[in-house]
Amino acid sequence: MQYLLPTAVFLLMASVGLSLRLTEVFARWRLANWLTWLSLATATFIIPPALALLLANLFHLSMGETAGLFMVGVAPGAPLLTRNLARKGFDMHLAASYQLWAALMIPVMIPIMVALGGKLYGRDIWIPPAVLLKQIALKQLLPLAIGMVIAWFAPKASERAQPVLNVLGNILFTALVVAVLFKMGPALKDVTPLVPVAALLLGVGSIAATSLARFSDALVRQTFAICNVNRHVGLALLLSGQYAHAQNALPTIVCYALLAPLVMVVYAKLAPTQGNVATR
């Protein structure tokens, strides 16, 4: 089971790369000014973990549950969303530019936010940026780059391979979720009802946080919002176990992993995309 997630992520990221154009990705970066990036950094890296700690204290969650929720809030940019955005009317290249930007910011922002969060509980926690950079490079940037290179040199072959990789990746990811739920069945029964409530509110709050960046274009605003709720639960699981040494964090992280797609689907229904890609 330990190989299912890396394999699924690799296939899905490669699938995304097969349908992206690097010029389009970087074009989205040039459309945003410094104030946009500052507000996005706040909405992506500061508000969600702060909200996670607020909810954990409000609901009196255990230390393990608090650590799990906090690590979910700390880790943005899950690599399992971008390809499906285009099918729902969102801007796939804009989502990819956000995901790439978030990945590059992770080695800078996560160590700072985790260290500050640990201080609030009297703990010294330091995550080496090099460790995070390695995780992002191997599990996100490398397969994405492989897919984009293949698309560049063999566009027709990439068109045929893209849906196959996407289906295989989703099958493996679904199998992983089913296996985790089966293995964790007894543990999930003991989770307090407040944990899924906190996870749900964290997802909603992550969407609301993007309202800080005042985009005149609805498509841009909604794409960033739905990307922000898609937190990196795999990275959160790694950090909570390896660095926070938190027990019972996994059920909280799984709750978010199950509820986040529901939040995204509801948001996509309530906020139909419109407009063109531009930021102001």
C-alpha positions as CSV (number, residue, x, y, z in Angstrom):
1,M,0.0,0.0,0.0
2,Q,3.0,2.3,0.6
3,Y,3.6,2.4,-3.2
4,L,0.1,3.2,-4.2
5,L,0.1,6.9,-3.4
6,P,3.5,7.8,-5.0
7,T,2.5,5.8,-8.1
8,A,-0.9,7.4,-8.3
9,V,0.5,10.9,-7.8
10,F,3.2,10.2,-10.5
11,L,0.7,9.1,-13.0
12,L,-1.7,12.0,-12.4
13,M,1.0,14.6,-12.4
14,A,2.4,13.2,-15.7
15,S,-1.1,13.2,-17.1
16,V,-1.4,16.9,-16.2
17,G,2.0,17.6,-17.8
18,L,0.8,16.0,-21.0
19,S,-1.9,18.5,-21.4
20,L,-0.1,21.7,-20.2
21,R,1.9,24.3,-22.1
22,L,4.7,25.9,-20.1
23,T,4.2,29.2,-21.9
24,E,0.6,29.3,-20.8
25,V,1.5,28.5,-17.2
26,F,4.1,31.3,-16.9
27,A,1.8,33.6,-18.8
28,R,-0.6,33.3,-15.8
29,W,2.2,34.4,-13.5
30,R,2.8,37.6,-15.5
31,L,-0.8,38.6,-15.2
32,A,-0.6,39.0,-11.4
33,N,1.1,41.9,-9.6
34,W,3.0,41.8,-6.3
35,L,-0.1,42.5,-4.2
36,T,-1.9,39.6,-5.8
37,W,0.9,37.2,-4.9
38,L,1.1,38.6,-1.3
39,S,-2.6,38.1,-0.8
40,L,-2.4,34.6,-2.3
41,A,0.5,33.8,0.0
42,T,-1.6,34.9,3.0
43,A,-4.6,33.0,1.8
44,T,-2.6,29.8,1.1
45,F,0.0,29.6,3.8
46,I,-1.1,31.7,6.8
47,I,-4.9,31.7,7.1
48,P,-5.6,27.9,6.8
49,P,-3.1,26.8,9.5
50,A,-4.3,29.7,11.7
51,L,-7.9,28.7,11.2
52,A,-7.0,25.0,11.9
53,L,-5.6,26.0,15.3
54,L,-8.6,28.2,16.0
55,L,-11.0,25.4,15.2
56,A,-8.9,22.8,17.2
57,N,-9.1,25.0,20.3
58,L,-12.7,25.9,19.8
59,F,-13.7,22.3,19.6
60,H,-11.2,21.1,22.2
61,L,-9.6,18.6,19.9
62,S,-6.8,16.3,21.2
63,M,-3.2,17.0,20.5
64,G,-3.1,14.4,17.7
65,E,-6.2,15.7,16.1
66,T,-4.9,19.3,16.4
67,A,-1.6,18.3,14.8
68,G,-3.4,16.5,11.9
69,L,-5.7,19.5,11.2
70,F,-2.8,22.0,11.5
71,M,-0.6,20.0,9.1
72,V,-3.4,19.9,6.6
73,G,-3.8,23.7,6.9
74,V,0.0,24.1,6.5
75,A,0.3,22.0,3.3
76,P,-1.3,23.4,0.1
77,G,-1.1,22.3,-3.5
78,A,-2.3,18.7,-3.6
79,P,-1.3,17.1,-7.0
80,L,-4.6,15.4,-7.6
81,L,-6.9,18.2,-8.9
82,T,-5.6,20.1,-11.9
83,R,-6.6,17.9,-14.7
84,N,-10.2,17.7,-13.6
85,L,-10.6,21.5,-13.4
86,A,-10.9,22.0,-17.1
87,R,-13.8,19.6,-17.2
88,K,-15.7,21.7,-14.7
89,G,-15.1,25.0,-16.5
90,F,-12.1,26.2,-14.5
91,D,-8.8,27.4,-15.9
92,M,-6.4,24.4,-15.9
93,H,-3.3,26.4,-16.8
94,L,-4.2,28.9,-14.0
95,A,-4.6,26.0,-11.6
96,A,-1.3,24.6,-12.7
97,S,0.5,27.9,-12.3
98,Y,-0.9,28.1,-8.7
99,Q,0.2,24.6,-8.0
100,L,3.7,25.2,-9.3
101,W,4.0,28.5,-7.3
102,A,2.7,26.8,-4.2
103,A,5.2,23.9,-4.6
104,L,8.1,26.3,-4.9
105,M,6.9,28.3,-1.8
106,I,6.5,25.1,0.3
107,P,10.2,24.8,1.4
108,V,10.1,28.5,2.5
109,M,6.7,28.8,4.2
110,I,6.1,25.4,5.8
111,P,9.2,25.4,8.0
112,I,8.3,28.9,9.3
113,M,4.6,28.1,9.9
114,V,5.3,24.8,11.6
115,A,8.0,26.4,13.8
116,L,5.6,29.1,14.9
117,G,2.7,26.7,15.5
118,G,5.0,24.5,17.6
119,K,6.0,27.5,19.7
120,L,2.4,28.0,20.6
121,Y,2.4,24.6,22.2
122,G,5.9,24.9,23.8
123,R,7.5,22.6,21.2
124,D,10.5,23.2,19.0
125,I,9.8,21.7,15.5
126,W,12.0,22.4,12.6
127,I,11.4,20.9,9.1
128,P,14.5,21.2,6.9
129,P,13.6,23.0,3.7
130,A,15.8,20.5,1.7
131,V,13.5,17.7,2.8
132,L,10.4,19.5,1.5
133,L,12.2,20.5,-1.7
134,K,13.1,16.8,-2.3
135,Q,9.5,15.7,-1.7
136,I,8.1,18.3,-4.1
137,A,10.7,17.8,-6.8
138,L,10.4,14.0,-6.9
139,K,6.6,13.7,-6.5
140,Q,5.3,16.7,-8.3
141,L,7.8,18.6,-10.4
142,L,9.6,15.6,-12.0
143,P,6.5,13.8,-13.3
144,L,5.0,17.1,-14.4
145,A,8.2,17.9,-16.3
146,I,8.2,14.4,-17.9
147,G,4.7,14.8,-19.1
148,M,5.4,18.3,-20.6
149,V,8.5,17.1,-22.3
150,I,6.7,14.2,-23.9
151,A,3.9,16.5,-25.0
152,W,6.5,18.8,-26.6
153,F,8.2,16.2,-28.6
154,A,5.3,13.8,-29.3
155,P,2.0,15.8,-29.1
156,K,-0.1,13.1,-30.9
157,A,1.2,10.3,-28.6
158,S,0.7,12.5,-25.5
159,E,-3.0,13.0,-26.5
160,R,-3.5,9.3,-26.6
161,A,-1.6,8.6,-23.4
162,Q,-3.1,11.4,-21.3
163,P,-6.5,9.8,-20.6
164,V,-5.0,6.4,-20.0
165,L,-2.6,7.8,-17.4
166,N,-5.4,9.9,-15.8
167,V,-7.7,6.8,-15.5
168,L,-4.9,4.6,-14.1
169,G,-3.9,7.3,-11.6
170,N,-7.4,7.8,-10.4
171,I,-8.0,4.0,-10.1
172,L,-4.8,3.7,-7.9
173,F,-5.8,6.6,-5.8
174,T,-9.3,5.3,-5.3
175,A,-7.8,1.9,-4.3
176,L,-5.6,3.6,-1.8
177,V,-8.5,5.5,-0.2
178,V,-10.5,2.3,0.0
179,A,-7.6,0.4,1.6
180,V,-7.0,3.2,4.1
181,L,-10.6,3.3,5.1
182,F,-10.7,-0.5,5.5
183,K,-7.6,-0.5,7.6
184,M,-8.7,2.5,9.7
185,G,-12.4,1.4,10.1
186,P,-12.2,0.9,13.9
187,A,-10.2,4.1,14.5
188,L,-12.6,6.2,12.5
189,K,-15.5,4.9,14.6
190,D,-13.8,6.5,17.7
191,V,-13.3,9.9,16.1
192,T,-15.4,12.6,17.7
193,P,-18.0,14.2,15.5
194,L,-16.3,17.5,15.9
195,V,-13.3,16.3,13.9
196,P,-15.2,16.1,10.5
197,V,-17.0,19.4,11.4
198,A,-13.6,21.0,11.9
199,A,-12.3,19.5,8.7
200,L,-15.3,20.7,6.8
201,L,-15.0,24.3,8.2
202,L,-11.3,24.3,7.3
203,G,-12.2,23.5,3.7
204,V,-14.8,26.2,3.6
205,G,-12.4,28.7,5.3
206,S,-9.7,27.9,2.7
207,I,-12.1,28.9,0.0
208,A,-13.2,32.0,1.8
209,A,-9.6,33.0,2.4
210,T,-9.0,33.7,-1.3
211,S,-11.5,36.5,-1.1
212,L,-8.6,38.6,0.3
213,A,-7.2,38.8,-3.2
214,R,-9.8,40.9,-5.0
215,F,-9.9,39.6,-8.5
216,S,-12.1,41.3,-10.9
217,D,-12.4,38.2,-13.0
218,A,-14.7,35.6,-11.6
219,L,-12.9,32.7,-13.3
220,V,-9.6,33.6,-11.7
221,R,-11.2,34.1,-8.3
222,Q,-13.1,30.8,-8.4
223,T,-10.1,28.8,-9.7
224,F,-7.8,30.0,-6.9
225,A,-10.6,29.3,-4.4
226,I,-11.1,25.7,-5.4
227,C,-7.3,25.1,-5.6
228,N,-6.9,26.4,-2.1
229,V,-9.3,24.0,-0.5
230,N,-7.3,21.1,-2.2
231,R,-4.7,20.8,0.6
232,H,-1.9,18.3,0.3
233,V,-3.0,15.5,2.7
234,G,-0.1,13.2,1.7
235,L,2.4,15.8,2.8
236,A,0.4,16.6,5.9
237,L,0.5,12.9,6.9
238,L,4.3,12.8,6.4
239,L,4.9,15.9,8.4
240,S,2.6,15.0,11.3
241,G,4.2,11.6,11.8
242,Q,7.9,12.4,11.1
243,Y,8.3,15.8,12.6
244,A,5.3,16.5,14.9
245,H,5.4,12.9,16.2
246,A,1.6,13.1,16.6
247,Q,-0.4,10.0,17.4
248,N,-4.0,9.9,16.1
249,A,-3.4,12.5,13.5
250,L,-4.3,10.2,10.7
251,P,-8.1,10.0,11.2
252,T,-8.3,13.8,11.1
253,I,-6.2,14.0,7.9
254,V,-8.4,11.2,6.3
255,C,-11.6,13.2,7.3
256,Y,-10.3,16.2,5.4
257,A,-9.3,14.0,2.4
258,L,-12.8,12.7,2.3
259,L,-14.6,16.0,2.8
260,A,-12.5,18.3,0.6
261,P,-13.8,16.9,-2.7
262,L,-17.3,17.4,-1.4
263,V,-16.6,21.0,-0.6
264,M,-15.1,21.5,-4.0
265,V,-18.1,19.9,-5.8
266,V,-20.5,22.1,-3.8
267,Y,-18.5,25.2,-4.5
268,A,-18.3,24.4,-8.2
269,K,-22.1,24.0,-8.3
270,L,-22.8,27.2,-6.4
271,A,-20.2,29.3,-8.2
272,P,-20.3,28.5,-11.9
273,T,-17.2,29.7,-13.7
274,Q,-17.4,32.6,-16.1
275,G,-15.3,35.3,-17.6
276,N,-11.8,35.2,-19.0
277,V,-8.4,34.8,-17.4
278,A,-7.1,38.1,-16.1
279,T,-6.0,39.5,-12.8
280,R,-6.2,43.0,-11.6
